[in-house]
């Protein structure tokens, strides 16, 4: 009967060792999973910051595109004055010829001299 108790004690010790080993492995796995979760959370935060910055970058790109389009239109158009106060806006056609786009009459504003209280 004494040998059975010794055998039971040895089996019990091996079982406890296995449990401790598994417990250690599980703890290590939990630490690894926590570290991975923190890393993914940080990556997510960085991604969110990039997403928040996107509308600003899109707006900047649109501003540049509008400026470039304005420059392109201005390069294709010419504004000339043949008669004082009358401006002619010309546009270069696909054929390379100049075409009339707009006539604009500008009236000069008279300046008032306020010297001497008059």
Secondary structure, DSSP 8 states (H G I E B T S, - for coil): -HHHHHHHHHHHHHHHHHHHHHHHHHHHHHHHHHHHHHHHHHHHHHHHHHHHHHHHHHHHHHHHHHHHHHHHHHHHEEEEEEETTEEEEEEE-TTS-EEEEEEEE---------GGG-
